[in-house]
Amino acid sequence: MRTPGAPENLNQRFTKACLAIAALFLLSATVQAGPADELVAKGNVYYEKLDAQEALKYYLPAEKLEPKNVRLLVRISREYRHLMSDASKTEEKLRLGGIAVDYAKRAAALGPNDPEAQLAVAISYGKLQPLESTKEKLETSRIIKSEADKAIKLDPRSDLAWHVLGRWNMGYAEITGVKRALAELAYGKLPATTYQDAAKCFEKAIELKPDRLMHYVELGLVYSHMGRTADARRVITKGLAMKETEKDDPEAKHRGKEELAKLR
């Protein structure tokens, strides 16, 4: 024990300094990890389990604490899209899809330079498209293209943005002949895209994220339309052999199996 008035030795001073630094780190962690962060972390556990209902039980209270948290709004939009996929009635799908769009638009407005926020708008509108009228589809397709382009400009390595752009190109490439002529007569000039344009987007998505199975399935569908039957079989088969890890994987595999059956 040090006697009163005696100078501290080097080891004592070093120990005190270390304790002071540790205390500062603990204080900093406490300040940064607030209630909202804790709620988001708990919600993320259920997101990993693809349990949207439970994830939202934590994300929504977190939103009340941090209503301008861009990434949190993106997460909430995603979970509503997942609920939309699980819903059986069209009215419920439309309601949940509308909520997903609203959250995505809020995120995009708050984070104009956040690629995930811009992409959330494109994906959310894309989920609604199968339920829309032709006129609505054409209107939302413009938004999808615009937001996907923004996301790629902000993050050229976003495989999902390239995937969305591939789906957009494929959608318009499928409109041909009389169907295109009638659509243009009613709604004006349509974008001129090709299956080759779509294929390039999906090939880029695979290059960036080779373990995402839906890229392979969509590329296979495009190859099938292009008459590249052997390539279509190859990439679809590869996608079907991959492990399901995402919400849309079962649907993607279903589409892939249907297309593969036609090619045999």
C-alpha positions as a Markdown table, in Angstrom:
| # | Residue | x | y | z |
|---|---|---|---|---|
| 1 | Met | 0.0 | 0.0 | 0.0 |
| 2 | Arg | 1.3 | 3.4 | -0.9 |
| 3 | Thr | 1.9 | 5.7 | 2.1 |
| 4 | Pro | 0.4 | 9.2 | 2.1 |
| 5 | Gly | 2.4 | 11.6 | 0.1 |
| 6 | Ala | 4.5 | 8.9 | -1.6 |
| 7 | Pro | 4.7 | 9.2 | -5.4 |
| 8 | Glu | 2.9 | 6.7 | -7.6 |
| 9 | Asn | 5.2 | 4.2 | -9.3 |
| 10 | Leu | 5.0 | 3.6 | -13.1 |
| 11 | Asn | 2.8 | 0.5 | -12.9 |
| 12 | Gln | 0.3 | 2.2 | -10.7 |
| 13 | Arg | 0.0 | 5.2 | -13.1 |
| 14 | Phe | -0.4 | 2.8 | -16.1 |
| 15 | Thr | -3.1 | 0.8 | -14.3 |
| 16 | Lys | -5.1 | 3.9 | -13.5 |
| 17 | Ala | -4.8 | 5.1 | -17.1 |
| 18 | Cys | -6.0 | 1.8 | -18.5 |
| 19 | Leu | -9.0 | 1.8 | -16.1 |
| 20 | Ala | -9.9 | 5.4 | -17.2 |
| 21 | Ile | -9.7 | 4.4 | -20.9 |
| 22 | Ala | -11.9 | 1.4 | -20.3 |
| 23 | Ala | -14.5 | 3.5 | -18.5 |
| 24 | Leu | -14.6 | 5.9 | -21.4 |
| 25 | Phe | -15.2 | 3.0 | -23.8 |
| 26 | Leu | -18.0 | 1.6 | -21.7 |
| 27 | Leu | -19.6 | 5.1 | -21.4 |
| 28 | Ser | -19.4 | 5.5 | -25.2 |
| 29 | Ala | -21.0 | 2.1 | -25.8 |
| 30 | Thr | -23.8 | 2.9 | -23.4 |
| 31 | Val | -24.5 | 6.2 | -25.1 |
| 32 | Gln | -24.4 | 4.7 | -28.6 |
| 33 | Ala | -26.4 | 1.6 | -27.8 |
| 34 | Gly | -29.7 | 3.2 | -26.9 |
| 35 | Pro | -33.2 | 1.6 | -26.6 |
| 36 | Ala | -33.8 | 1.9 | -30.4 |
| 37 | Asp | -30.6 | 0.1 | -31.2 |
| 38 | Glu | -31.5 | -2.7 | -28.8 |
| 39 | Leu | -34.9 | -3.1 | -30.4 |
| 40 | Val | -33.5 | -3.2 | -33.9 |
| 41 | Ala | -31.0 | -5.8 | -32.8 |
| 42 | Lys | -33.8 | -8.0 | -31.4 |
| 43 | Gly | -35.9 | -7.4 | -34.6 |
| 44 | Asn | -32.9 | -8.5 | -36.7 |
| 45 | Val | -32.9 | -11.9 | -34.9 |
| 46 | Tyr | -36.4 | -12.6 | -36.3 |
| 47 | Tyr | -35.5 | -11.1 | -39.7 |
| 48 | Glu | -32.8 | -13.8 | -40.0 |
| 49 | Lys | -35.5 | -16.4 | -39.2 |
| 50 | Leu | -37.8 | -14.8 | -41.9 |
| 51 | Asp | -40.4 | -14.1 | -39.2 |
| 52 | Ala | -41.7 | -10.7 | -40.3 |
| 53 | Gln | -44.5 | -10.6 | -37.7 |
| 54 | Glu | -42.1 | -10.9 | -34.8 |
| 55 | Ala | -39.5 | -8.6 | -36.4 |
| 56 | Leu | -42.0 | -5.8 | -36.6 |
| 57 | Lys | -42.9 | -6.2 | -32.9 |
| 58 | Tyr | -39.4 | -4.7 | -32.3 |
| 59 | Tyr | -38.9 | -2.5 | -35.4 |
| 60 | Leu | -42.1 | -0.5 | -35.0 |
| 61 | Pro | -41.5 | 0.5 | -31.4 |
| 62 | Ala | -37.9 | 1.5 | -32.5 |
| 63 | Glu | -39.4 | 3.6 | -35.3 |
| 64 | Lys | -41.4 | 5.6 | -32.7 |
| 65 | Leu | -38.1 | 6.4 | -31.0 |
| 66 | Glu | -36.2 | 7.1 | -34.2 |
| 67 | Pro | -38.8 | 8.0 | -36.9 |
| 68 | Lys | -36.1 | 9.4 | -39.2 |
| 69 | Asn | -33.8 | 6.3 | -39.1 |
| 70 | Val | -33.4 | 5.5 | -42.8 |
| 71 | Arg | -32.1 | 2.0 | -42.5 |
| 72 | Leu | -34.8 | 1.2 | -39.9 |
| 73 | Leu | -37.5 | 2.4 | -42.3 |
| 74 | Val | -36.0 | 0.2 | -45.0 |
| 75 | Arg | -36.1 | -2.8 | -42.7 |
| 76 | Ile | -39.8 | -2.1 | -41.9 |
| 77 | Ser | -40.6 | -1.8 | -45.6 |
| 78 | Arg | -39.0 | -5.1 | -46.2 |
| 79 | Glu | -40.9 | -6.9 | -43.4 |
| 80 | Tyr | -44.2 | -5.6 | -44.8 |
| 81 | Arg | -43.3 | -7.0 | -48.2 |
| 82 | His | -42.7 | -10.3 | -46.5 |
| 83 | Leu | -46.1 | -10.2 | -44.9 |
| 84 | Met | -47.5 | -9.3 | -48.3 |
| 85 | Ser | -46.0 | -12.5 | -49.7 |
| 86 | Asp | -47.6 | -14.6 | -47.0 |
| 87 | Ala | -51.1 | -13.0 | -47.3 |
| 88 | Ser | -53.7 | -15.0 | -49.2 |
| 89 | Lys | -56.2 | -12.4 | -50.1 |
| 90 | Thr | -55.6 | -9.8 | -52.8 |
| 91 | Glu | -57.0 | -7.0 | -50.6 |
| 92 | Glu | -54.6 | -7.8 | -47.8 |
| 93 | Lys | -51.7 | -8.0 | -50.2 |
| 94 | Leu | -52.5 | -4.6 | -51.6 |
| 95 | Arg | -52.8 | -3.1 | -48.1 |
| 96 | Leu | -49.5 | -4.5 | -46.9 |
| 97 | Gly | -47.8 | -3.7 | -50.2 |
| 98 | Gly | -49.0 | -0.1 | -49.9 |
| 99 | Ile | -47.6 | 0.2 | -46.4 |
| 100 | Ala | -44.3 | -1.2 | -47.7 |
| 101 | Val | -44.2 | 1.5 | -50.4 |
| 102 | Asp | -45.0 | 4.2 | -47.9 |
| 103 | Tyr | -42.1 | 3.2 | -45.6 |
| 104 | Ala | -39.7 | 2.9 | -48.6 |
| 105 | Lys | -40.7 | 6.3 | -49.9 |
| 106 | Arg | -40.1 | 7.8 | -46.4 |
| 107 | Ala | -36.7 | 6.2 | -46.3 |
| 108 | Ala | -35.8 | 7.4 | -49.8 |
| 109 | Ala | -36.9 | 11.0 | -49.0 |
| 110 | Leu | -34.8 | 11.0 | -45.8 |
| 111 | Gly | -31.8 | 9.3 | -47.4 |
| 112 | Pro | -31.5 | 10.5 | -51.0 |
| 113 | Asn | -27.9 | 9.2 | -51.1 |
| 114 | Asp | -28.7 | 5.9 | -49.5 |
| 115 | Pro | -28.8 | 3.2 | -52.3 |
| 116 | Glu | -30.8 | 0.7 | -50.1 |
| 117 | Ala | -33.5 | 3.3 | -49.5 |
| 118 | Gln | -33.9 | 4.0 | -53.2 |
| 119 | Leu | -33.9 | 0.3 | -54.0 |
| 120 | Ala | -36.6 | -0.3 | -51.4 |
| 121 | Val | -38.9 | 1.9 | -53.4 |
| 122 | Ala | -38.3 | 0.0 | -56.6 |
| 123 | Ile | -38.7 | -3.4 | -54.9 |
| 124 | Ser | -41.9 | -2.4 | -53.1 |
| 125 | Tyr | -43.5 | -1.2 | -56.2 |
| 126 | Gly | -42.4 | -4.3 | -58.0 |
| 127 | Lys | -44.1 | -6.5 | -55.5 |
| 128 | Leu | -47.4 | -4.6 | -56.2 |
| 129 | Gln | -47.2 | -4.8 | -60.0 |
| 130 | Pro | -48.8 | -8.3 | -60.4 |
| 131 | Leu | -51.9 | -6.9 | -58.7 |
| 132 | Glu | -52.2 | -3.7 | -60.7 |
| 133 | Ser | -54.0 | -2.7 | -63.8 |
| 134 | Thr | -52.1 | -2.3 | -67.1 |
| 135 | Lys | -52.2 | 1.5 | -66.7 |
| 136 | Glu | -50.9 | 1.3 | -63.1 |
| 137 | Lys | -48.2 | -1.2 | -64.1 |
| 138 | Leu | -46.9 | 1.3 | -66.7 |
| 139 | Glu | -46.9 | 4.1 | -64.2 |
| 140 | Thr | -45.1 | 2.2 | -61.5 |
| 141 | Ser | -42.6 | 0.7 | -64.0 |
| 142 | Arg | -41.3 | 4.2 | -64.6 |
| 143 | Ile | -40.7 | 4.6 | -60.8 |
| 144 | Ile | -39.1 | 1.2 | -60.6 |
| 145 | Lys | -36.6 | 2.0 | -63.4 |
| 146 | Ser | -35.8 | 5.4 | -61.9 |
| 147 | Glu | -35.2 | 4.1 | -58.4 |
| 148 | Ala | -33.1 | 1.1 | -59.6 |
| 149 | Asp | -31.0 | 3.5 | -61.7 |
| 150 | Lys | -30.5 | 5.7 | -58.7 |
| 151 | Ala | -29.5 | 2.7 | -56.5 |
| 152 | Ile | -26.9 | 1.5 | -59.1 |
| 153 | Lys | -25.5 | 5.0 | -59.5 |
| 154 | Leu | -25.1 | 5.2 | -55.7 |
| 155 | Asp | -23.8 | 1.6 | -55.4 |
| 156 | Pro | -22.7 | 0.0 | -58.7 |
| 157 | Arg | -22.1 | -3.2 | -56.7 |
| 158 | Ser | -25.7 | -3.7 | -55.6 |
| 159 | Asp | -26.6 | -7.1 | -57.0 |
| 160 | Leu | -30.3 | -6.6 | -56.1 |
| 161 | Ala | -30.4 | -3.3 | -58.0 |
| 162 | Trp | -29.1 | -5.1 | -61.1 |
| 163 | His | -31.6 | -7.9 | -60.5 |
| 164 | Val | -34.5 | -5.3 | -60.4 |
| 165 | Leu | -33.2 | -3.7 | -63.6 |
| 166 | Gly | -33.1 | -7.1 | -65.2 |
| 167 | Arg | -36.7 | -7.8 | -64.3 |
| 168 | Trp | -37.7 | -4.4 | -65.7 |
| 169 | Asn | -35.9 | -5.1 | -69.0 |
| 170 | Met | -37.4 | -8.5 | -69.2 |
| 171 | Gly | -40.9 | -7.2 | -68.5 |
| 172 | Tyr | -40.8 | -4.8 | -71.5 |
| 173 | Ala | -39.0 | -7.3 | -73.8 |
| 174 | Glu | -41.9 | -9.7 | -73.3 |
| 175 | Ile | -44.4 | -7.1 | -74.8 |
| 176 | Thr | -44.2 | -7.7 | -78.5 |
| 177 | Gly | -46.2 | -7.6 | -81.7 |
| 178 | Val | -49.9 | -6.7 | -81.5 |
| 179 | Lys | -49.8 | -6.5 | -77.7 |
| 180 | Arg | -47.1 | -3.8 | -77.8 |
| 181 | Ala | -48.9 | -1.9 | -80.6 |
| 182 | Leu | -52.2 | -1.9 | -78.6 |
| 183 | Ala | -50.5 | -0.8 | -75.4 |
| 184 | Glu | -48.7 | 2.0 | -77.2 |
| 185 | Leu | -51.9 | 3.1 | -78.8 |
| 186 | Ala | -53.5 | 3.3 | -75.4 |
| 187 | Tyr | -50.6 | 4.5 | -73.2 |
| 188 | Gly | -48.0 | 6.0 | -75.5 |
| 189 | Lys | -44.5 | 4.8 | -76.5 |
| 190 | Leu | -43.1 | 2.0 | -74.4 |
| 191 | Pro | -39.4 | 1.5 | -73.6 |
| 192 | Ala | -37.6 | -0.6 | -76.2 |
| 193 | Thr | -35.7 | -3.3 | -74.3 |
| 194 | Thr | -34.4 | -6.7 | -75.3 |
| 195 | Tyr | -33.8 | -10.1 | -73.6 |
| 196 | Gln | -30.1 | -9.4 | -74.1 |
| 197 | Asp | -30.4 | -6.3 | -72.0 |
| 198 | Ala | -32.1 | -8.3 | -69.2 |
| 199 | Ala | -29.5 | -11.1 | -69.5 |
| 200 | Lys | -26.6 | -8.7 | -69.0 |
| 201 | Cys | -28.2 | -7.4 | -65.8 |
| 202 | Phe | -28.7 | -10.8 | -64.3 |
| 203 | Glu | -25.2 | -11.9 | -65.4 |
| 204 | Lys | -23.9 | -8.8 | -63.6 |
| 205 | Ala | -26.0 | -9.6 | -60.5 |
| 206 | Ile | -24.5 | -13.2 | -60.4 |
| 207 | Glu | -21.0 | -11.7 | -60.8 |
| 208 | Leu | -21.6 | -9.5 | -57.7 |
| 209 | Lys | -23.5 | -12.1 | -55.6 |
| 210 | Pro | -22.9 | -15.6 | -56.9 |
| 211 | Asp | -24.7 | -17.3 | -53.9 |
| 212 | Arg | -28.1 | -15.7 | -54.5 |
| 213 | Leu | -30.2 | -18.3 | -56.2 |
| 214 | Met | -32.9 | -16.1 | -57.7 |
| 215 | His | -30.3 | -14.5 | -60.0 |
| 216 | Tyr | -29.7 | -17.8 | -61.7 |
| 217 | Val | -33.4 | -18.7 | -62.0 |
| 218 | Glu | -34.2 | -15.3 | -63.7 |
| 219 | Leu | -31.2 | -15.6 | -66.0 |
| 220 | Gly | -32.4 | -19.0 | -67.0 |
| 221 | Leu | -35.9 | -17.7 | -67.8 |
| 222 | Val | -34.3 | -15.0 | -70.0 |
| 223 | Tyr | -32.1 | -17.6 | -71.8 |
| 224 | Ser | -35.2 | -19.7 | -72.4 |
| 225 | His | -36.9 | -16.7 | -74.1 |
| 226 | Met | -33.7 | -16.2 | -76.2 |
| 227 | Gly | -33.8 | -19.8 | -77.4 |
| 228 | Arg | -30.6 | -20.6 | -75.4 |
| 229 | Thr | -32.1 | -23.8 | -74.1 |
| 230 | Ala | -28.9 | -25.5 | -72.9 |
| 231 | Asp | -27.8 | -22.4 | -71.0 |
| 232 | Ala | -31.3 | -22.0 | -69.5 |
| 233 | Arg | -31.2 | -25.6 | -68.2 |
| 234 | Arg | -27.7 | -25.1 | -66.8 |
| 235 | Val | -28.3 | -21.9 | -64.8 |
| 236 | Ile | -31.8 | -22.9 | -63.6 |
| 237 | Thr | -30.5 | -26.2 | -62.4 |
| 238 | Lys | -27.7 | -24.5 | -60.6 |
| 239 | Gly | -30.2 | -22.1 | -58.9 |
| 240 | Leu | -32.5 | -25.0 | -57.9 |
| 241 | Ala | -29.6 | -26.8 | -56.3 |
| 242 | Met | -28.8 | -23.9 | -54.0 |
| 243 | Lys | -29.9 | -23.6 | -50.4 |
| 244 | Glu | -33.0 | -21.4 | -49.7 |
| 245 | Thr | -31.9 | -18.5 | -47.4 |
| 246 | Glu | -34.3 | -15.6 | -48.4 |
| 247 | Lys | -38.0 | -15.0 | -48.4 |
| 248 | Asp | -38.4 | -15.1 | -52.1 |
| 249 | Asp | -36.3 | -18.2 | -52.7 |
| 250 | Pro | -39.2 | -20.7 | -52.6 |
| 251 | Glu | -41.2 | -18.7 | -55.2 |
| 252 | Ala | -38.1 | -18.4 | -57.4 |
| 253 | Lys | -37.5 | -22.1 | -57.2 |
| 254 | His | -41.1 | -22.8 | -58.1 |
| 255 | Arg | -40.8 | -20.6 | -61.2 |
| 256 | Gly | -37.5 | -22.3 | -62.1 |
| 257 | Lys | -39.0 | -25.8 | -61.8 |
| 258 | Glu | -41.9 | -24.9 | -64.0 |
| 259 | Glu | -39.6 | -23.5 | -66.7 |
| 260 | Leu | -37.3 | -26.5 | -66.5 |
| 261 | Ala | -40.2 | -28.8 | -67.0 |
| 262 | Lys | -41.1 | -27.0 | -70.2 |
| 263 | Leu | -37.5 | -27.3 | -71.5 |
| 264 | Arg | -37.4 | -31.1 | -71.2 |
